[in-house]
């Protein structure tokens, strides 16, 4: 079993207050064998965890959330895919907005209530 738990960061830039990261989903991700055998996909909870972990140092927030809002999962993320993750903080409302995309396809998105980092 693989111990790889994070996506590979290929590129990142800040555009109009939104971080845009290009990520490769590792083919040997530790979570794939149980989710699902023969047809591996990235679990939704892991997508949220990655968004928080990647946003924390870039947006100066804590790497956990107090509440999840408006989660949408529209397309599965699979091994080897290169996806774009957009991260934007609405500091006034304490909300992290995230969205995963594959080319022009919307994969998943959500809003998370977060706190400033310490």
MMTF fields as JSON, N, C-alpha, C and O atoms, coordinates in Angstrom:
{
  "mmtfVersion": "1.0.0",
  "mmtfProducer": "UNKNOWN",
  "numBonds": 471,
  "numAtoms": 472,
  "numGroups": 118,
  "numChains": 1,
  "numModels": 1,
  "chainsPerModel": [1],
  "groupsPerChain": [118],
  "chainIdList": ["A"],
  "bondAtomList": [4, 2, 8, 6, 12, 10, 16, 14, 20, 18, 24, 22, 28, 26, 32, 30, 36, 34, 40, 38, 44, 42, 48, 46, 52, 50, 56, 54, 60, 58, 64, 62, 68, 66, 72, 70, 76, 74, 80, 78, 84, 82, 88, 86, 92, 90, 96, 94, 100, 98, 104, 102, 108, 106, 112, 110, 116, 114, 120, 118, 124, 122, 128, 126, 132, 130, 136, 134, 140, 138, 144, 142, 148, 146, 152, 150, 156, 154, 160, 158, 164, 162, 168, 166, 172, 170, 176, 174, 180, 178, 184, 182, 188, 186, 192, 190, 196, 194, 200, 198, 204, 202, 208, 206, 212, 210, 216, 214, 220, 218, 224, 222, 228, 226, 232, 230, 236, 234, 240, 238, 244, 242, 248, 246, 252, 250, 256, 254, 260, 258, 264, 262, 268, 266, 272, 270, 276, 274, 280, 278, 284, 282, 288, 286, 292, 290, 296, 294, 300, 298, 304, 302, 308, 306, 312, 310, 316, 314, 320, 318, 324, 322, 328, 326, 332, 330, 336, 334, 340, 338, 344, 342, 348, 346, 352, 350, 356, 354, 360, 358, 364, 362, 368, 366, 372, 370, 376, 374, 380, 378, 384, 382, 388, 386, 392, 390, 396, 394, 400, 398, 404, 402, 408, 406, 412, 410, 416, 414, 420, 418, 424, 422, 428, 426, 432, 430, 436, 434, 440, 438, 444, 442, 448, 446, 452, 450, 456, 454, 460, 458, 464, 462, 468, 466],
  "bondOrderList": [1, 1, 1, 1, 1, 1, 1, 1, 1, 1, 1, 1, 1, 1, 1, 1, 1, 1, 1, 1, 1, 1, 1, 1, 1, 1, 1, 1, 1, 1, 1, 1, 1, 1, 1, 1, 1, 1, 1, 1, 1, 1, 1, 1, 1, 1, 1, 1, 1, 1, 1, 1, 1, 1, 1, 1, 1, 1, 1, 1, 1, 1, 1, 1, 1, 1, 1, 1, 1, 1, 1, 1, 1, 1, 1, 1, 1, 1, 1, 1, 1, 1, 1, 1, 1, 1, 1, 1, 1, 1, 1, 1, 1, 1, 1, 1, 1, 1, 1, 1, 1, 1, 1, 1, 1, 1, 1, 1, 1, 1, 1, 1, 1, 1, 1, 1, 1],
  "groupList": [{"groupName": "UNK", "atomNameList": ["N", "CA", "C", "O"], "elementList": ["N", "C", "C", "O"], "formalChargeList": [0, 0, 0, 0], "bondAtomList": [1, 0, 2, 1, 3, 2], "bondOrderList": [1, 1, 2], "singleLetterCode": "X", "chemCompType": "L-PEPTIDE LINKING"}],
  "groupTypeList": [0, 0, 0, 0, 0, 0, 0, 0, 0, 0, 0, 0, 0, 0, 0, 0, 0, 0, 0, 0, 0, 0, 0, 0, 0, 0, 0, 0, 0, 0, 0, 0, 0, 0, 0, 0, 0, 0, 0, 0, 0, 0, 0, 0, 0, 0, 0, 0, 0, 0, 0, 0, 0, 0, 0, 0, 0, 0, 0, 0, 0, 0, 0, 0, 0, 0, 0, 0, 0, 0, 0, 0, 0, 0, 0, 0, 0, 0, 0, 0, 0, 0, 0, 0, 0, 0, 0, 0, 0, 0, 0, 0, 0, 0, 0, 0, 0, 0, 0, 0, 0, 0, 0, 0, 0, 0, 0, 0, 0, 0, 0, 0, 0, 0, 0, 0, 0, 0],
  "groupIdList": [1, 2, 3, 4, 5, 6, 7, 8, 9, 10, 11, 12, 13, 14, 15, 16, 17, 18, 19, 20, 21, 22, 23, 24, 25, 26, 27, 28, 29, 30, 31, 32, 33, 34, 35, 36, 37, 38, 39, 40, 41, 42, 43, 44, 45, 46, 47, 48, 49, 50, 51, 52, 53, 54, 55, 56, 57, 58, 59, 60, 61, 62, 63, 64, 65, 66, 67, 68, 69, 70, 71, 72, 73, 74, 75, 76, 77, 78, 79, 80, 81, 82, 83, 84, 85, 86, 87, 88, 89, 90, 91, 92, 93, 94, 95, 96, 97, 98, 99, 100, 101, 102, 103, 104, 105, 106, 107, 108, 109, 110, 111, 112, 113, 114, 115, 116, 117, 118],
  "secStructList": [7, 7, 7, 5, 7, 1, 7, 3, 3, 3, 3, 3, 3, 3, 3, 6, 6, 3, 3, 3, 3, 3, 3, 3, 7, 7, 6, 6, 5, 6, 6, 1, 6, 6, 1, 7, 6, 6, 1, 7, 7, 7, 7, 2, 2, 2, 2, 2, 2, 2, 2, 2, 2, 2, 2, 2, 2, 2, 2, 6, 5, 7, 1, 1, 7, 1, 3, 3, 3, 3, 3, 3, 3, 7, 1, 7, 7, 7, 6, 6, 7, 3, 3, 3, 3, 3, 3, 3, 3, 3, 6, 6, 6, 6, 3, 3, 3, 3, 3, 3, 3, 3, 6, 6, 3, 3, 3, 3, 3, 3, 3, 3, 3, 7, 7, 5, 7, 7],
  "xCoordList": [0.838, 0.0, 0.88, 1.895, 0.511, 1.251, 0.988, -0.064, 1.965, 1.752, 1.598, 1.626, 1.437, 1.23, -0.171, -1.157, -0.255, -1.542, -1.896, -2.993, -0.975, -1.174, -1.076, -0.405, -1.742, -1.577, -0.21, 0.417, 0.237, 1.5, 1.212, 0.424, 1.849, 1.677, 2.556, 3.781, 1.936, 2.663, 2.933, 3.96, 1.997, 2.095, 1.11, 0.109, 1.394, 0.453, 0.687, 1.81, -0.395, -0.282, -1.489, -2.532, -1.323, -2.38, -2.953, -2.223, -4.283, -4.94, -6.171, -7.138, -6.131, -7.267, -7.779, -8.986, -6.853, -7.234, -7.579, -7.95, -7.464, -7.756, -6.484, -5.814, -6.154, -5.039, -5.513, -6.576, -4.727, -5.02, -3.852, -2.717, -4.151, -3.129, -3.418, -4.566, -2.375, -2.501, -1.93, -0.778, -2.748, -2.393, -2.516, -3.41, -1.615, -1.732, -2.183, -1.608, -3.217, -3.701, -2.747, -2.643, -2.052, -1.089, -1.76, -2.769, -1.213, -1.789, -1.745, -2.598, -0.761, -0.609, -1.139, -0.621, -2.149, -2.692, -3.126, -3.794, -2.747, -3.027, -4.516, -4.879, -5.375, -6.814, -7.507, -8.662, -6.818, -7.47, -7.874, -8.973, -7.058, -7.448, -8.825, -9.519, -9.224, -10.523, -11.622, -12.757, -11.301, -12.286, -12.186, -11.732, -12.488, -13.132, -12.287, -11.701, -12.194, -11.371, -11.793, -12.965, -10.806, -11.08, -11.524, -11.47, -11.964, -12.405, -12.092, -13.008, -10.796, -10.418, -10.846, -10.75, -11.317, -11.672, -11.195, -11.028, -10.98, -10.575, -11.812, -12.783, -11.799, -12.95, -13.24, -12.319, -14.511, -14.902, -14.295, -13.868, -14.253, -13.679, -12.202, -11.7, -11.509, -10.104, -9.958, -9.01, -10.882, -10.847, -10.998, -10.316, -11.883, -12.066, -10.796, -10.338, -10.227, -9.001, -7.864, -7.14, -7.705, -6.657, -6.885, -5.94, -8.123, -8.418, -8.017, -7.392, -8.372, -8.013, -6.502, -5.949, -5.841, -4.398, -3.638, -2.657, -4.072, -3.395, -3.736, -2.916, -4.929, -5.336, -4.679, -4.363, -4.473, -3.997, -2.754, -2.794, -1.658, -0.479, -0.613, 0.041, -1.433, -1.578, -2.52, -2.342, -3.517, -4.547, -4.536, -5.42, -3.545, -3.375, -4.612, -5.136, -5.066, -6.201, -5.771, -4.729, -6.587, -6.347, -6.629, -7.497, -5.918, -6.095, -7.272, -7.229, -8.302, -9.524, -10.717, -10.546, -11.905, -13.083, -14.063, -14.055, -14.902, -15.92, -17.25, -18.083, -17.432, -18.699, -18.484, -17.702, -19.185, -19.139, -20.474, -21.536, -20.401, -21.611, -21.519, -20.43, -22.64, -22.762, -21.753, -21.186, -21.519, -20.617, -21.313, -22.463, -20.595, -21.133, -20.056, -18.923, -20.412, -19.508, -20.19, -21.184, -19.636, -20.29, -19.535, -20.128, -18.238, -17.44, -16.367, -15.738, -16.149, -15.155, -13.741, -13.462, -12.852, -11.423, -10.747, -10.947, -9.932, -9.339, -7.812, -7.231, -7.169, -5.7, -5.078, -5.551, -4.009, -3.244, -3.787, -3.103, -5.0, -5.573, -4.865, -4.388, -4.809, -4.281, -5.469, -6.182, -5.669, -6.82, -6.368, -5.221, -7.286, -7.052, -7.878, -9.062, -7.254, -7.939, -7.884, -6.806, -9.056, -9.141, -9.514, -10.432, -8.785, -8.994, -9.157, -8.298, -10.274, -10.527, -11.101, -11.975, -10.597, -11.069, -11.944, -11.544, -13.14, -13.996, -13.742, -14.441, -12.743, -12.302, -13.391, -13.498, -14.192, -15.259, -16.256, -16.737, -16.557, -17.518, -16.846, -17.519, -15.509, -14.789, -15.063, -15.196, -15.151, -15.494, -14.377, -13.892, -13.995, -13.088, -13.929, -14.718, -13.77, -14.439, -13.394, -12.283, -13.758, -12.837, -13.591, -14.797, -12.845, -13.431, -12.345, -11.273, -12.635, -11.767, -12.359, -13.568, -11.474, -11.909, -10.92, -9.726, -11.45, -10.645, -10.968, -12.062, -10.002, -10.234, -11.439, -11.402, -12.502, -13.673, -14.782, -15.887, -14.493, -15.499, -15.41, -14.332, -16.537, -16.613, -16.636, -17.49, -15.709, -15.635, -16.269, -17.139, -15.839, -16.401, -16.124, -15.23, -16.927, -16.753, -17.44, -18.204, -17.151, -17.801, -17.356, -16.439, -18.035, -17.681, -17.472, -18.264, -16.382, -16.051, -15.881, -15.193, -16.493, -16.303, -15.001, -14.812, -14.102, -12.741, -12.402, -13.13, -11.285, -10.778, -9.392, -8.695, -8.99, -7.627, -6.607, -6.848, -5.457, -4.379, -3.731, -3.862, -3.031, -2.354, -0.868, -0.145],
  "yCoordList": [-1.185, 0.0, 1.244, 1.283, 2.24, 3.485, 4.354, 4.257, 5.206, 6.148, 7.582, 8.519, 7.771, 9.094, 9.575, 8.889, 10.767, 11.275, 12.665, 13.169, 13.27, 14.637, 14.682, 13.846, 15.652, 15.833, 16.437, 17.037, 16.277, 16.88, 18.295, 18.478, 19.284, 20.678, 20.934, 20.845, 21.254, 21.49, 22.967, 23.337, 23.809, 25.244, 25.965, 25.389, 27.232, 28.048, 29.524, 29.955, 30.279, 31.726, 32.397, 31.776, 33.659, 34.46, 35.361, 36.112, 35.281, 36.068, 36.75, 36.083, 38.068, 38.847, 38.335, 38.205, 38.044, 37.607, 36.138, 35.68, 35.384, 33.953, 33.177, 33.435, 32.224, 31.332, 30.268, 29.674, 30.036, 29.006, 28.026, 28.383, 26.791, 25.75, 24.657, 24.253, 24.189, 23.048, 21.847, 21.861, 20.8, 19.627, 18.348, 18.221, 17.412, 16.079, 15.124, 15.096, 14.346, 13.337, 12.145, 11.532, 11.805, 10.707, 9.366, 9.02, 8.613, 7.3, 6.346, 5.466, 6.51, 5.609, 6.179, 5.846, 7.023, 7.645, 6.582, 5.612, 6.769, 5.783, 5.499, 4.423, 6.419, 6.268, 5.462, 5.068, 5.213, 4.546, 3.097, 2.716, 2.27, 0.866, 0.651, -0.301, 1.489, 1.31, 2.168, 2.128, 2.957, 3.925, 4.054, 5.128, 3.257, 1.97, 0.977, 1.332, -0.272, -1.265, -1.421, -1.632, -1.312, -1.467, -0.195, -0.12, 0.809, 2.084, 3.204, 3.809, 3.486, 4.442, 5.883, 6.354, 6.561, 7.979, 8.663, 8.015, 9.966, 10.741, 10.98, 11.569, 10.534, 10.761, 12.254, 13.07, 12.598, 13.994, 14.622, 15.776, 13.879, 14.418, 14.754, 15.696, 14.001, 14.28, 15.544, 16.307, 15.769, 17.002, 18.227, 19.233, 18.146, 19.246, 19.428, 20.553, 18.322, 18.373, 19.021, 19.863, 18.63, 19.222, 20.725, 21.507, 21.133, 22.557, 23.341, 24.396, 22.835, 23.511, 23.556, 24.606, 22.431, 22.36, 23.266, 23.896, 23.339, 24.18, 25.655, 26.521, 25.949, 27.333, 27.945, 29.134, 27.156, 27.678, 28.566, 29.707, 28.1, 28.972, 30.113, 31.145, 29.942, 30.968, 32.092, 33.243, 31.75, 32.729, 33.055, 33.757, 32.552, 32.812, 32.444, 33.242, 31.198, 30.686, 29.428, 28.844, 29.018, 27.762, 26.61, 26.741, 25.488, 24.377, 23.457, 22.261, 24.005, 23.247, 24.195, 25.413, 23.638, 24.494, 24.268, 23.233, 25.26, 25.198, 24.697, 24.169, 24.875, 24.483, 24.345, 25.088, 23.388, 23.211, 23.649, 23.323, 24.396, 24.883, 24.581, 24.556, 24.359, 24.303, 23.389, 23.755, 22.218, 21.272, 20.663, 20.232, 20.632, 20.049, 19.167, 19.604, 17.941, 17.011, 16.597, 15.872, 17.072, 16.856, 15.907, 15.314, 15.764, 14.876, 14.238, 14.914, 12.952, 12.227, 12.645, 12.923, 12.686, 12.906, 11.551, 10.773, 11.273, 9.942, 10.007, 11.08, 8.861, 8.803, 9.368, 9.108, 10.146, 10.669, 11.937, 12.56, 12.338, 13.554, 14.803, 14.843, 15.816, 17.123, 18.065, 18.299, 18.6, 19.446, 20.83, 21.035, 21.757, 23.115, 23.304, 22.966, 23.844, 24.158, 25.659, 26.253, 26.27, 27.7, 27.897, 27.255, 28.802, 29.088, 30.591, 31.378, 30.976, 32.403, 32.57, 31.813, 33.577, 33.845, 35.091, 36.15, 34.951, 36.09, 36.368, 35.845, 37.189, 37.419, 38.057, 37.765, 38.919, 39.589, 38.588, 38.761, 37.561, 36.54, 35.297, 34.4, 35.242, 34.085, 32.829, 31.747, 32.958, 31.823, 31.571, 32.483, 30.318, 29.866, 29.262, 28.35, 29.758, 29.209, 28.38, 28.848, 27.15, 26.328, 25.692, 25.456, 25.42, 24.751, 23.969, 24.499, 22.697, 21.847, 21.786, 21.629, 21.915, 21.833, 20.96, 20.919, 20.282, 19.515, 20.079, 19.874, 20.795, 21.532, 22.443, 23.312, 22.269, 23.149, 22.489, 23.024, 21.339, 20.621, 20.973, 20.937, 21.308, 21.572, 20.222, 19.385, 20.003, 18.717, 18.8, 17.997, 19.766, 19.925, 21.332, 22.024, 21.74, 23.079, 23.133, 22.243, 24.194, 24.391, 25.661, 26.347, 25.958, 27.071, 26.496, 25.684, 26.931, 26.45, 27.641, 28.606, 27.577, 28.647, 28.376, 27.313, 29.35, 29.179, 30.3, 31.284, 30.121, 31.118, 31.552, 30.805, 32.75, 33.187, 32.24, 31.65, 32.093, 31.258, 31.909, 33.112, 31.091, 31.64, 31.697, 32.13],
  "zCoordList": [0.0, 0.0, 0.0, 0.696, -0.757, -0.847, 0.38, 1.012, 0.707, 1.804, 1.294, 2.091, -0.023, -0.618, -0.259, -0.526, 0.351, 0.825, 0.285, 0.527, -0.436, -0.932, -2.453, -3.059, -3.069, -4.515, -4.813, -3.94, -6.031, -6.461, -6.969, -7.897, -6.361, -6.781, -7.993, -7.904, -9.131, -10.374, -10.615, -11.183, -10.178, -10.452, -9.559, -9.134, -9.272, -8.52, -8.824, -9.086, -8.782, -8.927, -8.284, -8.076, -7.979, -7.377, -8.46, -9.106, -8.656, -9.698, -9.098, -8.73, -9.002, -8.502, -7.155, -6.953, -6.235, -4.901, -4.782, -3.701, -5.876, -5.874, -6.179, -7.179, -5.312, -5.597, -6.581, -6.401, -7.608, -8.609, -8.586, -8.899, -8.211, -8.104, -9.12, -9.305, -9.77, -10.677, -9.948, -9.514, -9.815, -9.018, -9.842, -10.679, -9.598, -10.198, -9.094, -8.006, -9.392, -8.456, -8.551, -9.614, -7.471, -7.548, -7.871, -7.257, -8.822, -9.139, -7.948, -7.833, -7.059, -5.921, -4.623, -3.557, -4.676, -3.479, -2.467, -2.825, -1.218, -0.161, 0.002, 0.476, -0.37, -0.17, -1.27, -1.109, -2.382, -3.508, -3.256, -3.661, -2.616, -2.484, -1.839, -2.197, -0.922, -0.287, -0.87, -0.394, -1.908, -2.414, -3.926, -4.32, -4.74, -4.637, -5.385, -6.407, -4.916, -5.602, -7.072, -7.383, -7.951, -9.38, -10.077, -11.305, -9.326, -9.903, -8.91, -8.353, -8.682, -7.641, -7.944, -9.077, -6.903, -6.973, -5.69, -4.657, -5.767, -4.596, -3.734, -4.21, -2.476, -1.599, -1.417, -1.372, -1.314, -1.131, 0.108, 0.074, 1.199, 2.432, 2.243, 2.856, 1.41, 1.128, 0.281, 0.469, -0.642, -1.437, -0.535, -0.733, 0.445, 1.402, 2.225, 2.423, 2.703, 3.508, 2.715, 3.246, 1.441, 0.613, 0.446, 0.555, 0.184, 0.012, 1.262, 1.159, 2.43, 3.683, 3.882, 4.207, 3.69, 3.905, 2.944, 3.338, 1.699, 0.714, 0.895, 0.588, 1.386, 1.604, 2.844, 2.849, 3.879, 5.164, 5.039, 5.498, 4.442, 4.372, 3.359, 3.506, 2.359, 1.324, 1.741, 1.342, 2.541, 2.908, 4.4, 4.892, 5.111, 6.554, 7.362, 8.139, 7.153, 7.912, 8.661, 8.365, 9.634, 10.334, 9.366, 8.503, 9.488, 8.549, 8.892, 8.604, 9.495, 9.793, 9.634, 9.58, 9.561, 9.397, 10.528, 11.195, 10.722, 11.767, 11.225, 11.962, 9.913, 9.292, 7.791, 7.197, 7.18, 5.729, 5.151, 5.682, 4.049, 3.383, 1.892, 1.318, 1.294, -0.165, -0.838, -1.868, -0.286, -0.943, -2.145, -2.064, -3.271, -4.501, -5.116, -5.316, -5.41, -6.079, -7.375, -7.362, -8.507, -9.793, -10.718, -11.62, -10.498, -11.347, -10.492, -9.679, -10.664, -9.885, -10.273, -11.44, -9.281, -9.523, -9.479, -8.546, -10.514, -10.667, -10.663, -10.829, -10.474, -10.453, -11.723, -12.83, -11.547, -12.671, -13.293, -14.104, -12.938, -13.54, -13.024, -11.89, -13.878, -13.496, -13.396, -14.372, -12.198, -11.929, -11.486, -11.088, -11.565, -11.092, -9.826, -9.794, -8.789, -7.543, -7.348, -7.321, -7.214, -6.942, -5.485, -4.973, -4.815, -3.399, -3.211, -3.611, -2.596, -2.365, -0.969, -0.547, -0.257, 1.094, 1.105, 0.62, 1.662, 1.976, 3.457, 4.326, 3.732, 5.111, 5.968, 7.159, 5.37, 6.115, 6.694, 7.814, 5.943, 6.391, 6.958, 7.468, 6.868, 7.37, 6.57, 7.142, 5.237, 4.364, 3.352, 2.683, 3.268, 2.226, 1.114, 1.359, -0.096, -1.279, -2.027, -2.278, -2.378, -3.161, -4.323, -4.252, -5.396, -6.564, -7.284, -7.58, -7.565, -8.384, -9.781, -9.951, -10.801, -12.188, -12.966, -12.671, -13.949, -14.89, -16.259, -16.786, -16.835, -18.08, -17.875, -17.004, -18.651, -18.494, -17.666, -17.575, -17.067, -16.281, -14.8, -14.207, -14.221, -12.786, -12.071, -12.361, -11.141, -10.431, -9.052, -8.717, -8.255, -6.917, -6.417, -6.904, -5.419, -4.852, -3.502, -3.13, -2.788, -1.5, -0.833, -1.286, 0.266, 1.151, 2.531, 3.009, 3.174, 4.495, 5.434, 5.099, 6.587, 7.575, 8.294, 8.884, 8.239, 8.761, 9.74, 9.866, 10.421, 11.365, 10.922, 10.235, 11.309, 10.986, 11.592, 12.646, 10.92, 11.426, 12.627, 12.854, 13.387, 14.574, 14.381, 15.278]
}
